[in-house]
Amino acid sequence: MSRIAAILLAAGKSSRMGQNKQLLPLDGKPFIRHCLDSLLEAGVVDIVVVLGANGAEIEPVIADLPVSLVWNSDPESDMAASVRIGLTALPDRTGGVLVCLGDHPLVSAATIKDVMAYYKTHPNKIIIPVCNGKRGHPTLFPLTIIEEIFAVATLRDIVHQDARRVALLDIFDPGVTADIDTPEDFQRIASSPLPT
């Protein structure tokens, strides 16, 4: 029986932040732990984390979690390259793939559950969460669709190729659009109470 797996992209250089985003503390734990804890709490069993240039610093922080690690050794590569690497590590039973971003630590487990539940009734659709009219993350792709990344340049190309295979899911979770790229972003998030 096929099931949903997740690829967490954590190979970025964090150049705009000036330090490793994945290790920034938020409410007592690093970004990447927030991301992975939400996936695990949502019931995702198969999780592949794509690490890059800063991976040696990240690895000890998540060593106790039941996740698989793969490495993107090219620091100049783009997100699509990390997705391709992550896809090669997924188990054969995978039917759908959640693509999660390591700079979105506020996405709740409830949101991930909602996205997966919607996919179960729309298994041929790309599921994109939307909050206050803005598209966010994580996006859930059927495996047969996301594998197109081996032939096209970006995930955006896949999403825009055919609007009929995209389903937008309205969700009240500002975490789906709260990407954190700069020190100012981090200060704004860190000074606000975390959603419960």
C-alpha positions as CSV (number, residue, x, y, z in Angstrom):
1,M,0.0,0.0,0.0
2,S,1.4,3.4,-1.0
3,R,1.7,6.1,1.6
4,I,2.9,9.7,2.0
5,A,6.6,10.4,2.6
6,A,8.3,13.8,3.2
7,I,11.4,15.5,1.9
8,L,12.7,18.2,4.2
9,L,15.0,20.6,2.3
10,A,17.8,21.8,4.6
11,A,20.7,22.1,2.2
12,G,20.6,25.9,1.7
13,K,23.6,28.1,2.6
14,S,21.6,30.6,4.7
15,S,23.5,33.4,3.0
16,R,21.0,36.1,3.7
17,M,20.7,35.0,7.3
18,G,24.4,35.1,7.9
19,Q,24.3,31.9,9.9
20,N,22.8,28.4,9.7
21,K,19.0,28.9,9.7
22,Q,18.4,25.3,10.7
23,L,20.0,25.8,14.0
24,L,18.5,29.1,15.0
25,P,16.7,28.7,18.4
26,L,12.9,29.2,18.4
27,D,11.1,28.6,21.7
28,G,13.9,26.5,23.0
29,K,14.7,24.3,20.0
30,P,16.3,24.7,16.6
31,F,14.3,25.4,13.4
32,I,14.9,22.0,12.0
33,R,13.5,20.2,15.1
34,H,10.3,22.2,14.8
35,C,10.0,21.1,11.2
36,L,10.7,17.5,11.9
37,D,8.6,17.3,15.2
38,S,5.6,18.6,13.3
39,L,6.0,15.9,10.5
40,L,6.4,13.2,13.1
41,E,3.5,14.4,15.2
42,A,1.4,14.4,12.0
43,G,2.2,10.7,11.5
44,V,4.6,10.9,8.7
45,V,6.8,7.8,8.9
46,D,9.1,8.1,5.9
47,I,11.1,11.4,6.2
48,V,14.2,12.2,4.1
49,V,16.3,15.2,5.2
50,V,18.5,16.7,2.5
51,L,21.5,18.3,4.0
52,G,24.2,20.4,2.4
53,A,27.3,22.5,3.2
54,N,26.1,23.1,6.8
55,G,25.0,19.5,7.3
56,A,27.8,18.5,9.6
57,E,26.5,21.0,12.1
58,I,22.8,19.9,11.7
59,E,23.3,16.1,11.8
60,P,24.0,15.9,15.6
61,V,20.9,17.9,16.4
62,I,18.6,15.4,14.6
63,A,20.6,12.2,15.2
64,D,18.0,10.8,17.6
65,L,15.1,11.2,15.2
66,P,13.8,8.4,12.9
67,V,14.7,10.1,9.6
68,S,17.0,9.3,6.7
69,L,19.7,11.7,5.7
70,V,21.0,12.4,2.2
71,W,23.5,15.0,1.1
72,N,23.6,17.6,-1.7
73,S,27.3,18.2,-2.1
74,D,27.0,21.1,-4.5
75,P,26.6,24.3,-2.5
76,E,25.7,26.3,-5.6
77,S,22.8,24.0,-6.7
78,D,19.1,24.9,-6.5
79,M,16.2,23.5,-4.6
80,A,15.2,21.2,-7.5
81,A,18.6,19.5,-7.2
82,S,17.9,18.7,-3.5
83,V,14.4,17.4,-4.4
84,R,16.0,15.1,-7.0
85,I,18.4,13.8,-4.4
86,G,15.6,13.3,-1.8
87,L,13.5,11.4,-4.3
88,T,16.1,8.8,-4.8
89,A,16.1,8.0,-1.1
90,L,12.3,7.4,-0.8
91,P,11.0,3.9,-0.1
92,D,9.2,2.0,-2.9
93,R,5.9,2.2,-1.0
94,T,5.8,6.0,-1.5
95,G,2.7,7.3,-3.3
96,G,2.7,11.0,-2.3
97,V,5.6,13.3,-1.4
98,L,5.4,16.3,1.0
99,V,8.0,18.8,0.0
100,C,8.9,20.8,3.2
101,L,11.2,23.8,3.6
102,G,13.6,24.0,6.5
103,D,12.9,27.8,6.8
104,H,9.2,27.2,7.6
105,P,9.4,26.1,11.2
106,L,6.0,27.3,12.2
107,V,3.9,24.9,10.1
108,S,1.7,23.0,12.5
109,A,1.2,19.2,12.7
110,A,-2.5,19.9,12.3
111,T,-1.8,21.6,8.9
112,I,0.3,18.7,7.7
113,K,-2.5,16.3,8.7
114,D,-5.1,18.4,6.8
115,V,-2.9,18.5,3.7
116,M,-2.5,14.7,3.8
117,A,-6.2,14.1,4.5
118,Y,-7.1,16.2,1.5
119,Y,-4.6,14.3,-0.7
120,K,-6.3,11.0,0.3
121,T,-9.5,12.2,-1.4
122,H,-7.6,13.9,-4.3
123,P,-4.7,11.5,-5.0
124,N,-4.0,12.8,-8.5
125,K,-3.7,16.4,-7.4
126,I,-0.8,18.7,-6.3
127,I,-2.1,20.0,-2.9
128,I,-1.0,23.5,-2.0
129,P,-2.0,25.1,1.3
130,V,-3.3,28.7,1.1
131,C,-3.5,31.1,4.0
132,N,-5.2,34.5,3.6
133,G,-5.1,34.1,-0.1
134,K,-1.3,33.4,-0.2
135,R,0.1,30.1,-1.3
136,G,2.4,28.4,1.1
137,H,4.2,25.2,2.1
138,P,4.5,22.3,2.4
139,T,3.2,21.2,-1.0
140,L,2.1,17.6,-1.5
141,F,2.8,16.0,-4.9
142,P,1.7,12.6,-6.2
143,L,4.9,10.7,-6.8
144,T,4.1,10.3,-10.5
145,I,3.9,14.1,-10.9
146,I,6.9,15.1,-8.8
147,E,9.1,12.7,-10.7
148,E,8.8,15.2,-13.6
149,I,11.5,17.1,-11.8
150,F,14.0,14.8,-13.4
151,A,13.0,16.3,-16.8
152,V,12.1,20.0,-15.9
153,A,14.0,22.7,-14.2
154,T,11.9,23.5,-11.1
155,L,8.9,22.5,-8.9
156,R,7.3,25.8,-10.0
157,D,7.5,24.5,-13.6
158,I,5.6,21.3,-12.6
159,V,2.9,23.3,-10.7
160,H,2.3,25.7,-13.5
161,Q,2.3,23.1,-16.3
162,D,-1.4,22.2,-15.8
163,A,-3.6,24.1,-13.5
164,R,-6.2,21.3,-13.6
165,R,-4.0,19.1,-11.5
166,V,-3.5,21.6,-8.7
167,A,-5.8,21.8,-5.7
168,L,-5.6,24.8,-3.3
169,L,-6.5,24.0,0.3
170,D,-7.6,27.0,2.4
171,I,-5.9,26.7,5.9
172,F,-5.8,29.1,8.8
173,D,-2.1,28.6,9.6
174,P,0.2,31.6,9.0
175,G,3.1,29.2,9.4
176,V,2.6,28.0,5.8
177,T,3.7,31.4,4.5
178,A,6.1,32.4,7.2
179,D,9.5,31.8,5.6
180,I,12.5,33.1,7.5
181,D,15.3,34.3,5.4
182,T,16.9,37.3,7.1
183,P,17.9,38.4,10.6
184,E,14.9,40.8,10.5
185,D,12.5,37.9,9.7
186,F,13.9,35.9,12.6
187,Q,13.6,38.7,15.1
188,R,10.0,39.3,14.1
189,I,9.1,35.7,14.5
190,A,11.2,35.2,17.7
191,S,9.5,38.2,19.4
192,S,6.0,36.9,18.7
193,P,4.3,34.2,20.6
194,L,4.4,30.9,18.8
195,P,1.0,29.5,17.6
196,T,-0.4,26.7,19.8
